[in-house]
Amino acid sequence: MINQRGLLDLLQPLLDPIQEGVIVTNRHGHVLIHNRAVRQLFGLAEESAPLVLSRLGQYNLRAALIRAGLREASGDGDYCEAKVQFDAEIRVESAPRWLRINSSLVSLPGQGPQLRMIVLRDITAERRLSAVIQASDSLDFVARDPDMIRLVERLDLVAGSDAAVLLQGESGTGKTELARRLHHRSQRADKPFIEVNCGSIPASLIETELFGHVKGAFTGAYKDRVGRFKAADGGTLFLDEIGELPRELQPKLLRVLQDGGYEPVGSDRTVQANVRVVSASNRDLRGLVDQGEFRADLYYRIAVVKLQVPPLRNRPGDIPLVLEGILKRLEMRGYPGALTISREAFNSYMNYPWPGNVRELANAVEHSVICAVDGQIIPESLPDCMRDYCAARRGPEPSAVQPDIAERTRIAQALRQASGNKTLAAQILGIDRSTLWRWMQRLQMD
């Protein structure tokens, strides 16, 4: 009969071609055999098997398995749990690497105690992709502006309820990301989050898009379609640009919000959907109600909680934070990292009014990174619209008109008159808020 060592030696040629790392240990956690992929994962030499086993020991896989849920028997130290899976971070040549570790007990034919097989899969790329997605989702929530901080706090507070939320604000301010944040912090986080842009769907199709249709309801309806409300059942339906919803469809939406029932196009059967509706619009819905373009009863139904998202130009203090987040996200996408920004270019970012808000800022930064010179973003790296605007607005710095001490006193007096409100203080001084921010930065005023 072949002994255990002989059987393991026979397994070696079968394990080496496997892309995942495979380790077999005895009941005490001592490594008996491993394949080529293990050495590659840990950055170890191909020819030095003893060194491989020694180096594997420093990662203390047995202790990691125990921490993940295995228990040691009080007598001989056997593993008691049969299977376990967990993720672990290691460092290979000072670089982080994430492994997904699956472990289970195996029995060799005709042998004694069971052995443990550990399978290691490199999930570093998956982790990095997840980090990119998370960075994208959270990009617009780095804030030091009091208004934005209060908005996010209110959003998180109402997330736990099922109240309908209306997000109003200019295009590019991050309404979609706020809606996603609301869903992820709600009790529906494990259910679907479905997005519908009401302004991008033709009026003739939006009813079937939202409520679905039955086969034969109209020409081209070759099969049943459930629609977005049913797809979001149990979760959240985000209706972006709801102000573009046709007037004749608004009563049907109101009914769904009231009792959860609707009929698909071409059907007389009522369908129920348990959906939380979050809406957004860059138009003044209250004004549309006054003009008769939007139903008042629907407006009050979708605006149980109404949140106004401030434009980026009204929170210039957030621009450096958002700028840093965009640069990190671009680096994760493969753009050059460790770029610097010249003082002149940074002032242009601070002074530009950003009509497209964070979306426009992200595009401008990507343009600037592509056009950077010798690892630095300079004024010539900026998009033409920014350069033209800043050139037209450029004027003498306040220090050229009067000494810093006098200017500091004038700004301090305006801030006292405005009770610390920078927008009002800027109006008192007869300048833009972004200009006030730039002056305060130059004068090192908090």
N, C-alpha and C positions, 0 to 999 in steps of 0.2 A: 504494500500500500504506500502511496506517495505521501510523504509527511507535509505539514503545513508550509514549510519553506519551499518545498518543491512545487506545490500548487501555486504559491504566490509568484514564483519564478516563471511558471507557465502563463500566468496572467499578464506579465509585464508587456509582451508584444501586443496584447490586445488593448492595453490601457494607453500606450504611448500615442496612437493616432487620435485619441479623443481630444477635442479642443478644450473642454473644461478640465480643470485640475482635479485629479483623483488621488486621494490619500487613504490608505488602509492602516488602521492602528489596532493594537491589541486592547484588551479590556482595561489596561492601565493607562491608555493614551499614548503608548510608545509607537512611533511610526515604523511600520513594517515594509511598506512599499508605496511608491508614488510614481506618477507618470511625468513625461517631459513638460507638459503644460504647467505643472506646479513650479518647476524651476523658472519657467518664463514669467509666471505671475509674480514671483518673489525676486526676480532679477538675479538669479544665481547661475553659477557656471555649469555648463553642460557636462563637463568631464569629472566634476568633483562631487561624487555621491555622498561621501561622508560629510563634506561641508554643507551639502543640501540639508541633510538630516539635522545637523547642528543648527543651521540658520532657521529652519522651520521651528525649532524648539523655542527660539526667542519670541515668537509670536504667541506662544502658549495657547494653542488651539484648544487643548483640553479644557483649560480654564474658561475660555470663551464659550465652549459648548455648555459647560456647567452653568455659567451665568445666563445663558439663553434658555434655561429651563430644565437641564439635566440634573439629576440628583445622584449623589454618591451613596452607595450602601454603606452602612456603618462597619461592616466586616471587612470585605476584601477590596472595596473601592470600585466594584463593578458599576457600569452605567445602568440606571434603572429605566430611563425613557428610551423608547425604540427609535423615534424619529423627531427631528427638530429642524427648523429653518430660521435663519436670521441673517442680517447684513452686518458687516464689520468693515471698519476702515483700517488700513495699514499704510505704512509709508515705505516706499521703495525708492532708494536713492533720494531721500528727502521730498519726494513727490507723493501726494496722497493718492491712494487707490482703494476703490470700494469693491468688496467681494460679497456675493450672495452665497451663503454656506448652507448646504443641505447635508444632513447626516442621518444615517440609518444603520441598524444592525444587520449583519449578513452572516450566514452560516456556510462554511466550506464543507463539501461532501466528506463524510467520514472523519471529520475533525472534532475537536473538543469545543471549548467555549466560543461563543459568537465573537466576531470581529466587528469593528465599526468602519464603515465606508463614509468618507467625507468628500463631497463634490463641491468644487469652488468655481464660481462663474464670475468673470470680471464684469461689473455693472458700472464702471466708472463713467462710460459715455452716457449711459442712461441717467446717472446722477447729474452730470453736467447739463444735459438737455432739460432735466427737471428744474435745475437752477436758473436756466435761461428763461423758462416759462414763468417761474415764480418772480424773477426779476422784472419780467414784462408786466405781470399782473400787479406788482406792487410799486411800479415805477412812479405812479402819480400820487402816492400816499406818503412819500417822504415830505415832511412839511414842518416849518417852524412858524408859518403864518397863523395867527390866532384863529382867523375865520375858517381856514382849512382844517385846523386841528379840531375845532368845535364841530365841524360838519362830520368828520370821520368818527368822532366820539358819539355823535347822535346816531349815525348810521349803525355803528356797532350796538348801540343801545336798542334800537328797534329791530335788529336782525332776528332776535329770538321770538318775535311775534309773527303773526301771519298778515299783518296790516299791509295794505297796498301802499307802495312808495312811488312818488313822482320825483324824478331828478330833472331839474331845469338848469340850463346853462349853455354857453356857446359851444359850437363844434370844437372837438379836440380837447375839452377840459377834463376828460376821463370819466364820463358818465357810464360807459360800458364797463370799465374796470371797477367802478364803485358798485354797479349792479352785481358783478361777479363776487366782489368782497361780501356784499350783503348775503348772497346765496351761501357762500362757503362758511359764513358764521351763523347760519340759521339751522333749525332743526331738520331742514330738507337737504342738507349738504350732501348726503349720500344718494340723492335722487337727481334726475336730469336738470340741467340748466339749459334752456332753449332760447336762442336769440332770434328775433324777427325784426328786420328793418322795414317798417311800414312805408317808408319813402322810396324804397328800391323795388317794390313789387307793384306791377300794374294794377289799377283799381279793379279790373275785371277778374283778376286772379287772387286777390288778397283774401277773399272769403273762403275759397277752397284751401288756400295756404294755411289759414288759421284753423278752420273747422273741418277740413277734409271733405271728401265726397264719396258717393257710392258709384259703383260701376254703371255706366250708361247715363249718368246725370247730365252729360253734355258731350258734344263731339270731342273725341279724344280721351274720354274717361273710360279707359279699357279695363280698369280694375279699381277696387276700393282704395281709398287713401285716408289715413287716420287724421292728418292735420297736426298742427303744432300744439294745440291745446292738449290733445290726447298724448302726444309724444312727451309733453312735460308733466304728465299726470304724476302727482305726488311731489313734484319739484317746483321749479320757478320758471315762469315764462317772462322774458324780458322783451317788451315792446318798445323798440327804439323809434324815435321820430313819430310818436303816436299822434302828433298834430296833423300828420298827413293821412290819417285814416279817413276813408270816404264817409260822408255824413250819413248815407243810407245804411252803412254797416255798423254804426255806433250803437243803435238799440240792441243788436244781437250781442255785441260785446258787453253791454251793460247787463243783459240778462245772465250771461255766464258769470260775471262778477257777483251778481246778487244771489243766484241759487246753484251755480255750477253746471247748469244744463244748457244744451244746444242741440241743434239738428244739423248733421252734415248736409252739404249741398246735394239735393236730389233725394233726400230721405225724410220720412216723417217719424223716425224713431229717435227719441231723445237720448242723448249720450251724456253721461256725467263725467266731469273731470275735476279732480282736487288739485288746484293750481294756485300758487301765489303769483300775482301779477306785479311786476315792477316796470314802470314806464319811464320814458325819457323824452325830452323835447328841447330843441334849441330855439323854439318859438314860445312866445308868451301865451300859454293856453288860457289864462284868465282873460286876456284881451280877445282871443278867438271866441270865447264864450260870449263876451259883450257884443261881438260883431255877428253872432249867430252862426259861426262856422264850426263850433264845437258844442256838443250838448252839455248843459250845465250839470245835469244829474250824473252824466258819465265823468265829468271833470271831478266832482266831489267824491265819486266812488274811487277813482284812481289816485286821488291826492289826499288820502287819509293822513299820510306823512309827506310833506312837501319839503324838499331840500334844494337849495339854490347853490350850484357849484360855481365858485368864483373864478373869473378868468385869470390867466397867468399874469397879466399885466398889473392886476390888483394885489398880487402877492409876490413882489420881486425878490423878497428874501428867500423864497423857495427855489428860485432859478438856479443858484449854485448847487443845491442838493439834487434837483432833478437832472441837471447837467452832468453831475458826477455819476448818477445812476445810469444815464444813457451811455456814457463812455464805457462803463463796466459791461453793460449789455452788449455793446458793439464789440468789445474785446472778446467776450464769450462767443460771439458769432465769427471770430477769426480776424477782425480788424486789428491793426497795430495797437499795442497797449503802451502804457507809461508815457502818453503824450502830455505835453505841457501847453498851457494857453497863455499867450502874451497878454499883458495888461490891457493893451488897446482892444484886442479881440474880446476879452472878458467884459470890458465896459460896453462893447457893442451888444453882447448878449444881454446885459443888464438894462440897456436903454431902449432896445427894440420893443415895440408894443405887443408883438406876438398875436396878431389877429387869428391865427390858427391854433393858438395855445400850445399845449404840450405836444400835440401831434406835429405841429410846425417846427417846434423846437427840436424834436427828435430827428426830423428830416434835415434841419439845418446843421445839427451836430454831425450827422453822418456825412453830409456834403463837406463839412470842414475837416473831418478826419481824413477823407479821401484826398483832399487838397492840402493837407498839412505839409509844411516845409521843414525838413531836417528834424522831424519829431516834434514840431511845435505848430499849434494853430495860431496863425497870425491874421491880421485884418484881410489880407489878400486871399486867405483860405475860406472866408465867409461867403455865403450866397450873395448874389448881386443886390437882391432886394434889401438885405440888411445893410450892406455897404452904402447903397444909395440913400437909405433913410438916415443913417447915422451921419453921413456927410452933409445932408441937408440940415440936420438938426444941430450940427456941431457948433459950439460957441465958446467963448472964453470961460475958463474955469473960474469959480468964485474967487479964488486966491489972486487972480489977476486984477480983480476989481477992488478988493479990500483985504486987509490982513485976516489970517485964520481966526484970531481971537474974536474979532468983531463978527465974523461969519458964524462962528460957533454960538455966540451970544444970540444972534438973530434967530438961528434955528432953534435954540433952546427955548426962547420966548414963544415962538410959534407952536412948539410942542406943548408948552404949558397951557397956552390958550386953547389948544385942541384936546387937552386932557390926555395927551399921549397918542392920539389918533393921527397916524402919519399921513393918511389921505387928506384929512382936514387941514393938517399943518402945511402940506404942500399947497393946498388952495390958498391959505393965508399968505404964503410966500410967493404965490403966483407962478409956481413951477409944477411939473409933473411929479407924481409920487416916485417914479423911477429915478428922476433927477435928484430928489431929496435923498433917496437911498444912497445914490452914488456920492453925494456930498458928505453924508454922514459917515460912509465908509472911509472916504479920504481923510476926514477929520477925526476918525477913530472915535466916533460917538456911538454909544450903544442905543 
